């Protein structure tokens, strides 16, 4: 085994691209997977997130596909020969960019297709012909049904982040896509964990795979400092401010469990003076890409996101990750905190634990096989800046929090349910008195109008309906009187 890219027998165009990207030493997954993939064997690889899995399968695939490169403009000379499937749009876009960088000195073509975008530009790229197709399962099926993508010459298929694809229900789509591929092919499956479902999938579609595990399953990176702080649901924003200030952190991921909670938290932190953006599944793809670009460029300090950003996103030098909500799935904890401490750098992972999170924390302990200590967090006297709502649709400046009087019996009753909303304060004692009717006051007009009018007619008798006459009836003749 080699440990340096310079010792690999890569073709000159690939070696030049790798050198330009500054790659020198291989990571463990690259060191073990690249030689095996170069031989054409199936691989079942497991490595913790952020260890360079993209290069581990991309470089050997490109090396083996160089025999098919052609300068012809005919689409027939550029059929799809390698298919890479990923669970999320952001991850698909990121992997496609990496592959394009590796292949920029070759004549191999690559493109990416994913949902949330217009199909027409993607269709035009597919019609031109590409050797490497990166896709999410749902959008790929759309192109297959539209006859835009033909997969009968695929030689290599990569299932990256396979456990996540199964978690979000892509198994039926994967089975349909794999049914369109030739039986004789090389299949590479990469996953952060080897769950029983992953092993069943591998048993169905991989032929005598070489298993590569470079770390204990579900192990977190040793470079990430992990803390679990006790914080009530309404104190969590204050805890984030405290950690950011005490640690001098400038940028961080903040993970929540729901799309609605993600949007609300981002708005709240923005009001409190932090440059924040949200990333969740209800945003359009254009909005999601803009949010990621703003975070990568440093225009935004905090990226509040759901687990759509927990897998595979490679943003360098992010110093911290906050779990505003403890993840429902313990394995997602490993992926979330993998957004920091990448490529050997140090990172901080802070999880805010409320009283209802005991079972979820126990699941993480069981997964990591370690005991988790819940720490208390010490707050400074200062509160986050911004505006807050006192519960009566009245907005106040943050400085008023500390000085606002609080109603209730004793200090405990005077506290609000959360750390940011004070108890409502009575402004006029007159409005706190119960209503007392005056004995001499006349009955209100509406009450008199509502009283039923007494009538001698039985209520069960329906009154005769009056109909307007079109013609007046002739008067009856007067009787003739006899003298």
Secondary structure, DSSP 8 states (H G I E B T S, - for coil): ---BGGGS---HHHHHHHHHTT--B--HHHHHHHHHHHTT--EEEE--TTS-HHHHHHHHHHHHHGGG------GGGS---EEEEESSHHHHHHHHHHHHHHTTTSS--EEEE-TTS-HHHHHHHHHH--SEEEEEHHHHHHHHHTT----TT--EEEEETHHHHHHTT-HHHHHHHHHTS-SS-EEEEEES---HHHHHHHHHH-SS-EEEESS-TT---TTEEEEEEE--TTTHHHHHHHHHHHHT---EEEE-S-HHHHHHHHHHHHHTT--EEEE-TTS-HHHHHHHHHHHHTTS-SEEEE-GGGSSS---TT--EEEESS--SSHHHHHHHHTTSSGGG--EEEEEEE-GGGHHHHHHHHHHHTS---EE-----S----SEEE-SSS-EEETTHHHHS---SSHHHHHS-SSSS------S-GGGGS-----TT----HHHHHHS----SS-TTS--------SS------------
